């Protein structure tokens, strides 16, 4: 964990969520939730199933809209009516299903929906996309057999890495990762966590959702707990005992709001 060492705590938040509430009929999935993330920071979001983690991620991404509360980007209140608006604001998300096309090449997946062309009516610049994809993967130290191989030939960890690399084509400031290490081997998980550390070093603000507390403590700067759709603890990943965090997840400790939530 390196975020605290590079002074991320002294930077202004790039993303702030203030008292966000979301209802689905009579069910209140989120109740006045607060969250903030700074550049060069990895924040983990944890909680049991149904705690509201994915709902919050979808609100940040523009998939869902809050019923009340405020979302700010770099201190300015914004509306995120859809994922395209999120991309325009510098928010990219990798959901658990990855949304990769297994029959297409690595390069084609990285530029899927944003294909390079000399002009609007020109054919796709295959060579240009392959070169750009190779450069992105190289910058992230991601190893694949070739940018021309179909994604179906890659390991689970390589697929996750390609999905993350694809987000960089939009030059995001904020990256949301939903269960990025689920169903991966120990080696593949380590590779993905190393990639997350590189993204932090590049200046991104990363929100990572996972059930694996050991992984999160290894890579995160701060761990935020949701329970029954409410904030239930904010912990320094490097100094907090696992038992404290587990207690907050299970409800053994009283809910507390982050110190900045009342600003």
N, C-alpha and C positions, 0 to 999 in steps of 0.2 A: 504494500500500500504506500503510495507516494504523493497523493494529492495534498495532504496537509503540509508536506515539506516544501511544495512549490508555491505556497501562498494562496491557494484557492480560496481559503476562508476570508481573505482580504479583498476579493473581487466582488463586484456587484452581481446579483443573480441575473442569469440570462433567461431563466424561466421562474415565474412565481405563480403559484395557485393559491388563491385566498378564499377560504370558507365556501368551497364548492360543494353543492348538493345536487344529487341526481336521483330521481325517482323513476321506477317502472311500475306504473299503476299505484297500488297501495304499498309497494315495497320501496323503502328508501335505501338505495344501494350505497350512496355516499352522503354523509351528513357533515357539512361545514369542514371539509378537509383542507388542510394547508400543506403546501410542499414548495420547496425552492431548490434550484440547482444552479451552480456557478460554472463558468468555463474551467476546464482542467479539473473537473470533479466527477467522481462516480458515486452516485447515490443509489442504494439498494432499497427496493420496496418489498416488504415481506408481510405475510399474514396467512391465515388459514384459507382454504377454499371458501369463496363467498365473502371474503373480507373487503372486496372492492378494488383490488389491485388492477385487474384488467379493465374495469370500468373507468378508472382514473386514467389509465394509459390511453384508452380510446378517446376520452375527452381531450387530452393533451394532443392527440394525433388528428382530431377533427372527425373521427368516426361517429362520436356521440357529442351532443351539446349539453352543457349543464343546465339545470333548472334555475339555479341561482349561484352567486359567487363570481369571482373574477379570475381571469387568466391574463398574466402580463408577460410580454417578451421584452427583455432589456428595459424594464420599467414602464412600458407603455401597455395600457389595457388593449387587448385584441379580441376579436371574434374569430373562431376557427370553425366555419360551417361545414367543412369537408376536408378530406386529406389533401386535396390540391392546395387549399388555402394554408394548411399546415406546412406543406413543402415550401410554399412561397415565403413563409415566415422563418424557414430554416429548421423545421422539425421533420425528422425522418424516423420511421418505426419499422422494426423487424418483428413481425408477429410469429407465434410459435410454428405456424404452418409453412413459413418461409416464402410461400408464393413463387416458387421457382418452376420453370418449365423444363422437365427432365429431358425432353428430346432435343432441346436447344443447347448450343455450346455455352461455355462459361462466359465468353465475351458477349454473346447475344443476350444472356440473362442479365448481365451487368447493365446493359443499355436497353433492356426491354421497356418499350414505351417512350424511350428517349433516344431512339436510333440516330446515329450521325449521318447527315446527308449534306452534299455540297450545296443543294438548294431544296426548296420545299418539294419539288416534283422530281428530284434526282433519285436514282436508286440508292440503297443503303451503302454507306462507305464501310464495307466489311473490314478492309485492311486498317482503316483508321480506328474502328472500334476495337479490333484485336490489339493494336498497339496501345491504345489508351487503357484498355482493360489490363494488359500486362503491366503497364506503369503503375496503375492503382494497386494491383496485387503486390508488386515489388515494393512500393512505398510502405505497405502494411506488413511486409515480410510474410505474405501468404503463399504457400507452395501448392501448386496444382500441376498435374502432368503437362497440360497445355491449355491455353485459353480456347482452343478449338475443340476440346473433348466435350461430349454431352455431359450435362450435370448428373445424369443417372449413373455415370461411372465414378463419381466422387464419393468419398467417405462422408459420414454425417458431419464431422467437424469441418471438412472442406466446404460442404454445402452451406453450413452456417456462415463460414467466412465469406463465401461468395455473396450471400444475401446481405451481409454487412457491407461488403465492398460496394455493392450496388447503390447503397444509400449515399455514398460519397460523390456520386455523379451530380447530385443536387446541391453539393456544398453545404451540408447542414451545420447548424450550431448546436443542435440538441438531437441526441439519438436515444430512442427508446427501444430496449431489447426485452422482449417478452419470453421468458424461459429459454435463454439461448443455449443452455447446456443440458436441457432435458433429453434423455435417451442417448447421451453421448458416452463414449468410453472415458476412462480416466485420462488417457493421453490426449484424446480429442478435446476434453473439457479444459485441460491445461493450455492447449493451443488457443482456444477461444478466449480464455481469461487473459492470456498474454496479449491477444489482439485488443481486448478492451483496454488494457493498460496503454497500448500504443495510441488508441483513439484519445484517451485522456491526455497523453503527452502532446498530441496534435492540437489540443485546445478545446476539444468538444466537451459538452456537458452530457454525461451519460446517465440515463435512468435504467436500471437493470432490475427485472422482476424474476424472482427465483424462489424455490423452496429449499434450496441447498445452502444452508447457513454457512457451512465451512467455505464454500466457494465465494460467497458474498463477503465474508470477513477477510478473505485473501485479497480481493480486488477493490473493495469499496472504501470510500472515505467516511461515509455516513450511512447508517441504516435507519430507515423510517418504517414504523410498524403501523399497519392498519388492522383494526379489529371491528367487525360488524359495521364496516363503512365509516369508521371514525379514526382519527389519529390516536394512537395508544403508545407513543414513545418515540423518541429520537435519540440515537445512540452513535457515539464515535466508534467506528468499526475497529480501530486499533487498540482501544483501551477498555471497551466494554466487555464484560464476561458473557459468554454464550448463554449462561443461565438467566442473565438479566433480559436478554432479547427474547429468549424462549418464554420467559414469564410474561412479557408484554404480549407476545403472540397468543398465549393461552388465556390471557386475562387475569393472571395472578397479580399484576400490578395495576394501579389506578391509571386511567388515561391522563396524559399530559400533553399540552400543546408545545410545539417547538418555541424557543424563546423569541423567535422573530415573528411568530404568527399574529401577535397583537400590534405589530407596527402599523 
